Amino acid sequence: MRIQLAVAMLALLCAVSAYGQRGDWYNDEGGFTFQGSGVEEDPYLINSVTALAYLAEQVNMWPGKSFEGESFLLTEDLDLGRHYWIPIGSEPHQPFRGALNGNGKVIRNLFIGSTEVDNVYAAAGLFGHLGNGAKIENLTLEGGLIVGGGREAISRTGCLAAYLLCSVSEGKDSIVIRNCHSRQMKIAGANTETAHTGGLVGEVYSFADGGGQAYVLMENCSNSSLVTASASNFPYTGGLVGKGHGHGYCDEESLSGTGRFVLRGCLNRGDVEGGDAAGTDAVSSTGGILGFGYGSGDGYGERQGSGAFIVEYCLNLGHVTGGDAVGNQAFSYTGGLLGYGDGYGYDGSGACMVQFSANRGDVKGGDTLHDTVAVVSTGGAIGFASGSASGSRTEGGSGYGIFRMRDCYSYASVMAKSGYLGGLAGTLSTVGMGRNHRISAMILDSYAAGSINRSDTVYEVITGGIVGRMQKSKEAAKGPQVGACLAALSYLNGKARRTFRIVGQVQGIGQPFTAILSRNYAYVKEGEWTNVKMIKNGHEWNGSMLSPPISRWNTKEKSWQWEENGRLPKLLNLPWQEDVPLP
């Protein structure tokens, strides 16, 4: 009887909440209809809060309307007045699949959840779920509060959309988010087992099998709001996106699929605070642009699924603070651009690419709380980077996995109390399994500037001007590589005999240093760097940037913008940069 009563009360609560949204803004008894016909040339008009609320009801009511192939145009700035908002597409099986052109307008005071209101939505945002064909562009969200919640194991929180899922079995399909912005808001992740929290989007999953091609693009978007996370087993937290995954699948009975997710030309100005990794084997991953990035491919025999995640022409200006690794054998990854990035192939091919991007916000790694089993990895650009693959499923099958960072820089104060600390990456790793795998993890043509400092003198911090730790698994066929990189730091400080100009520690490589480190230089200013042992790897350089030691920087694809003497280069086609002085 008590169970039946509880179910009835929950149903009543949901009904009251849903009716509250309708009752606040319009009387449905009058039979509200949109102006316009819904075609691209004559879109439905969102000219009032009433119309926006009606869109939410049409998508959310059973069986729901996805508006696939139909268009909407926002014609007025809207103020939601902090009324409790029910996300458009609040249920995963009823996503919005239409197109909304924000027309440069602003939606203010979006409100989902608080300490006073029980948020029952595991997908919290203006949109809860966006599906194949969805297109949202030219929209700004300002003010308001988004608090993740729900009673499910997984929650997704982002002010624009909680979850983007493009799933394709045949043909091609896509989701596009373009020229969308968040400012002066607070986005807070839920205290659930897994919590994906982003300034704009909680999670993106681009999946394809059966010969299909899935593509998700976020382009020219920005966040200027505070993003925070709660403690959980898997808090993935990013300035733009909490978690992003491009996945291509193939098995014995299906054709190869291609799934790709691209973040291009995006900017984060907001501070990002990661959640603690609180459970056994828990992982906290925090980044200024993306918390957790994954490109993976599954194959069968000679057929290969292909998945990729790409970050390009992105800039972070916000402060990034990682969560602590407080659980047994927990992990904390923190980076100015990405917390974690991996390209993984399982008889298929997976790639994670970061290129033409920069971090200029201070980065503070999490702590292990002095548990020697836990692992903390902190980098100016990425906390943990990996290329991994397995080729053991069938005879003749091969796995291909790659991580590549190229033409990037970090100009920031980077610090941590413990673990691995690097100017660009905390850890750079290759992991191979099975007999047929090809892997690579590379950082090329990039530099770290600013300062790197252990923030606690008691506990060991392994520090490198470019990478804190380079490691190769026992079965991996190839180790990671750092090439044509420059450490131009005003201050580099770590534990004695654990601090070096380019790489702090090398584990399990089994290869000559020349095979994994090539043409790397460190700018050394007398008396500024604290440990003479830093001369062990990387060539010393005291010269001018008018004649850089890495000559191909000035010619290769013309990626860099050169300034007067005494300045480090900036990236072409990347706005909002300031000069980068030599130390």
N, C-alpha and C positions, 0 to 999 in steps of 0.2 A: 504494500500500500504506500509506504514511504517513497519507494522508487517511482511509482506511478505519479505520485504527487510532485516529486522533483522534476520529472519529465514535463508534466503539465505546466509547472511554473516556468521552466526554461522556455517552453514554446510560447507562453504568454509574454515573457520578457522580450523575446525576439520579435514577436508580433507588435508589441508596443513600440520597440525601437524603430521597426520599419515604418509603422504608422506615424511615429514621431517625425520622421524625415518628410513624409508626405504632408502631414498636418502643419509643419512649420512653414511650408512654402506654397502649397496650393491645395485646392479642393478637387480631388480626383472625380468626384461625383459629376462635375461639369463636363467630363470627357475632354481633357486637355489633348491638343494635337500640336505637332511641330509646324512652324511655317517653313515652306520649301518642300521639295519633292525628294530630296536625298541623293540626287545625282550630283556629280562633280560640278556641273555647270549651274545647278540650283540646289545647293546643299540645305539640309535641315539647319535652321538658325537656332543657336543657343544665345538668346538675347535677354535672359533673366535667370535668376537662381531657380525659379520654378521650372524652366525648361531643362536645366542641368539635372535637377532632382528627378524630373520625369524620365530623362535618359537612364538614370541609375535604376529606377523602378522597372523600366521596360526590359533592361538586361537581366535584372535580378529575379523578377517574378517567374514562377514555374510556368512553362518550361524555358522561358527566357528567350530573348531575341538578341542575336549576336551583331546585327547590322552589318554583316559581311558584304563588302562591296559598296556600302553606302557612306555618304560623306556628311560631316557636320562642320559648321563655321561658328566660332564664337565672335559675336559682334559687339559685346560690351564688357568692360571690367565688371567682375562680380565680387561681392562680399558675402561670404557664407555666414558671417556673424558668429562664428564658433559654435554653431549648432552641431549636434552630433551627426557626423556624416557616415553613411553606409557606402562602402567602396563600389564603384561601377564594375560589375563582374566580381561580386564578393565570393562566389563559389567557383572552384576550379573547373567544373564541367559546364559553366556558363560564362565564358570569357567575352570580352568586347573584341570584335574583329573588324570594326569599321575604321574610318579615318576622321580625325578631329584636327582641324586647323585652328589654332588659337588666335591667329590673326594679330599677333603681337600684344594681345590683351593679358590682363592679370586677374587671377583668382586669389582672393585674400581670405585669410582666417579659416583655412581648412582645419578641421578638428576631428581627430579620431582617437578616442581613449584618453584616460587620465587616471589619476589615483582615485577619483570619485566615481568614475564610470567603468564598469566591467566591460572591457573590449573583447568581444567574442570572435573577432575576425582575425584569423591567422594570416590573412593577406591584407595589410593595412596600407592604404594610399588613396589618392583620388580615384585611381583604378586599382581594383584588386588583382584581376587577371586579364592579361592581354594575350590574344591568340593569333593564329596565322592570319596574315593580311592586315593586321592593325598598323595604323600610322598616326602618330601624335607629333605635331610640330608647332613651332612658333607660340609657345605657351609659357607663361611665368606663374609660379606659385609663390606667394609672399605671406609672411606671418603665419600664425597657427602652430599647431602641435600635432605630431603623429607619434603615437605610442603603440608599438607592436604588442600583440596579445594572442589570444586564442588558447584553446585547450588541446591542440594537436602537438605532436612531437616537433614539427617544423613550423616556424613562423617566418614570414617575409615582410619586411617593412621598408617603404620608400615613399617620399611625399608624392611623386608622380604616379608610380605604379609599384605594386608589391612583387609581381611575378610576370615575366615575359616568357612564354613557352611557344616556340615555333617548332612544330613536330611534323615531319614530312616523310611519307612512304613512297610517293610517286611524284614526278614532276618537280616544280620549284615553288617555294613560297618564302615569305619574309615578314619581318616586323621591323619598322623604322621609327626611331625616336630622334627627332632633329630639332635643333634650336629651342630646346626646353630648359628652363632655369628654375632654381630654388633659391630663395633668399629670405633671411631674417626669420627662419623657422627653427624648430627643434624637432629632430627625428631621433627617436629612442627605440632601440631594439627590445624584444621581449625576453623574458626569463624562461625560455623553453629549451628543450634538449638541444635543438639546432636552431640558430637564429641568424638569418641573412638580413643585414641592415645596410642601406645605402642612402646617400643624400637625395638621389632621384629614384633609384630602382633597387629593390631588395635582392632579386635573383633573376638572372637571364640563363635560359637553357635553349640552345639551338641544336636540335636532334634530327637526324635523317637516317633512314634505312631504305631498303627496297629500291635502290637506285635514285632516291630522292635527293634534293638539294635544299637545305634549310639555311637561311641567312638572317642574322639579326644585326642591325646597325644602329649605334648611338653616335650621333655626330653633332658637333658644335653645341654641346650642352654644358651647363655649369651649375655648380652648387656653391652657395655662400651661407649655408646654414650649418648649425652645430649638429654633428652626428655622434651619438653615443650608443654603447651596447651594455647589456647586462651580462653577468656571469652565466655561463652555460657550458655544455660539453663542446659545442662547436659554434662559437660566436665569430662570424665572418663579417667584417665591417669595413666599408669603403666610402670615400667622399662622394663618388658617383654611384657605384654599384657594390653591393655586398659580396655577391658571388657571380661569376660568369663562366659558362661552360659551352664549348663547341664540340659536338660529338657526332662522329660518323660510325655507323654500325653495319656489320655484315655477319651472317651466320651461314650454316650449311644450306639453308633453303631460301635465302634472300640475296638480293643484289647489294652492291656496296653503296652506302650513303655518304653524303658530305654535309657536315654541319659546321658553320662558322659564325663566330661572334666577333665584331669589330667595334672598338671604342676609338673614335677619331676626332681630333680637334677639341677635346673636352678640357675644362678648367675647374679646379677645385680651390676655393678660397676659405672654406669652412674648416674649423678644427674637427678632428676625428679622434674619438676615444674608444679604444677597443675594450671588449669584455674579457673578464678572467676566464681562463680554461680551467673549469672547476671540477670536472669528472676524471675518472681513470681513462688514460689515453686520450684526453681531451686536447683540442687544438684551437687556439685563438690566433686569428689571422687578420691583420689590420693594415690598410693602405690608404694613401691620400687620394688615389683614383679608384682602386679596386682592392677589396679585401682578399679575395681568393680567386685565381684564374686558372682554368684547366682546359687544355685542348687534347682530346683523346680520340683514338680510332680503334675499332674492333674489326678483325678480318677473319677470313677462313680460306686456307690454302693460298692460292695466288690472288684471290680477291681481297681488296683492302678497303675498309671503311676509313674515312679521313675526317679528322676534327681539328679545328684550329681556333685559338683565341689570340687576338691581335690588339695591342695598344699602340697608337701612333699619333704624333703631334699633340700629346697631352701634357698639361702642366699642373703641378700642385704647388700652391702657395700657403696652404693651411698647416697648422701644427698637427703632427700625428703622434699619438701616444698609444703604445701597445698594452694589451691586457697581460696580467701576470699568469704564469704557469703554476697554478696552485694544486692541481690534481696529481695523482700518482702517475708518473711517466707522461706528464703533460707537455705540450709544446706551445711556444708563443713566437709568432713571426710578425715582424713589423717593418714596413718600408715606406719611403716617401711617395712612391707610385703604387706598388703592389706589396701586399703582405706575403703572398705565396703565388708562384707561377710554375706550372709543370706542363710539359708536352709528353704524352704517354701513348705508346702504341702497343696493342695486344694483337699480334698478327695483323695489325693495321698501322696507320700513321697518325701521330698526334703532334701538334706544334703549339708552342707558346712564344709569341714574338713581341718584343718591346722595342720600339724604334722612334727616333726623332722626338724624344720626350725628355722632360726635365722635372726635377724636384727642387724647389727653393723654400720649402717649409721645414722647420726644425723637426727632428725625429727622435723620439725617446722610446727605447725598447722596454718591454716588460721585465719582470723579475721572476726568478725561480722560487722566491721565498726561501732560498738557500737549500732547496731539495736537489741533491746532486744527480738524481735520476731525470729530472725535468730538463728540457732543452729550450734555450732562448736564442733567437737569431735575428739580428737587427741590421738593416742596411739603409743607406741614404736613398736608394731607389727601390730595392726589393729586399725583403727579409730572407726568403728562402727560394732558390731557383733550381729547377731540376729538369733534366732530360732523361726519360726512362722508357724502357720497352721490354716486352717479353715476346719471344717467338716460339713458344713451346706447344701451341695448341695442336697443330697438324703438321705432317711432313711437308716441307716446302714452304711453310708459312714463315714470314719474317715480320718482326715488329720494328717500327721506326719511331723514335721519340726525339724531339729537339726543343731546347730552350735557347733563344738567342736575343741578347740585348745588344743593340748597335746604335751608334750615334746618339748617345744620351749623356746627360750629366746631372750631378747633384751638387748644389751649392747651399750647404746647410750646416747647422750644428747637429751632429749625430752622436747620441750617447746611449749607454746601457750600463746596468749594474753588474750583469753577468752574461755569460754565453759568448756568442760569436758576433763581432762587430766589424762592419766594413763600410768604406766610403760609398760604394755602390751596392754591394750585396753582403748580407750576413753570411750566407752559405751558397755555394755553387756546386751542384752535385750531378753525377751521372749514376744511374741505377739500371743494371741489366739483369734479366732473368731468362732462363731457357737457352737453347743452343743457337737460335737465329734472331739476333737483335742488332740494330744499328742505332747508336745514340750519340748525341752531342749536347753539350751545354757550354755556351760561349758568351763572353762579354767582350765586345770589340769596339774600337774607335770611340771611346768614351772617356770621361774624366770625372773625378771627385774633387771638389773644392770646399772651402769652409774649414770646419774643425771636427775632429773625432776624439771622443773622450770617454773613458770609463768613469761613471759617476759614483763609484764606490771603490775605495782603495783596498778593501779587505778581501773581496772575492775575485776570482780569476776572470778576466775578460781577454779573450783572444782577438787581437785587433790587426786589421790590414787596411792600408790606404785605399785599396780597391775592394778586396774581398776578405772577410774574416776567416772563412774556412773553405778550402776546396777539397772535395772528397769523391772517391770512386768506390762503388760497391765491389765486393770480391769477384762477382761473376761478370761485371761490366767489361766490355771489350775496349772501352776508350774512356779516358779521363776528361774532365772539363778543361776549358782553355780560357785564358785571358790574354788578349793581344792588342797592341797599339793603344794602350790606355795610359792615362796620366793622372798621378796623385799630386795635386797642387794645393796643399793644405797649410793653413796657418798653425795648426796644432794637431798633433797625433799622439795619443797617450793610451797606453794599455799596460798590462802586466809585463814586467821585465822578462825578456827572452820569449815573449809571446806577441810581440809587436813588431811588424815589419812594413816596409814601404808599400808593397803591392798586396801580398797575401800573408795573413797571420799564421795559418797552419795548413799543411797538406797532409791528407789522410788516405792511405790505401792506393795511391796513384801507381806506384811501380813503374814509372816512366821517368826519363830525364827531365829536368826542369825546363830545358829548351823545348820540349814537346808540349808543355802546358802553359808556359809563360814566354812570350816573345815580344820584343820591341816595346816594353813598358818602361816608363820613366817616372821619376819623382822629383818635384821641385823642392829643393832643400835650402832653407834659409837659416843661416848660422844662429844657433841658440834657440830657435823656435820649437824644434821637435825634440822630444824628451828622451829618446832612447837611441844610442849609437848603433844598436843591433839592427836598426831599420835599414841599414845599407845592404842587408843580405840579399834582398831581391828587388829588382828594378834599378835601372841606370840612373845615376845622379844627373840632374839638369838644373842649371842656374840661368838659362838663357832667356831671350826675348820671345814673345809669342809671334813676333814678326818673322822669326825663323824657327818654327816649332820643331821639336825633335822628331815628331811623327809626320813626315812630309806629306803622306797621302791624305791627311786630314784636309789639306788645303785644296785638293783636287778631286777627291773621290766623290762623285755624284753631287758635288757642290752643296753639301749638307750644312756647312758651317758659315756663320757670318763673322767676318774678322773686323776687329776694332783697332784703335791706336795702340801703341806700345804700352805694356803694363796691364793689358786686359786679356782675359781668357775669352775664347770665342763663344758666341751665342748660336742658337740653331735658327736656320732659315725657316720661314713660314710658321713660326711659333710666336704668337703675340704675348703681351704682358710680361716680357722679360726685361730685366734691368742689367746694367753692366756687371760683369764678374771680374773683380780686381785680382791680380796676383797677390799672394800672401806677402 
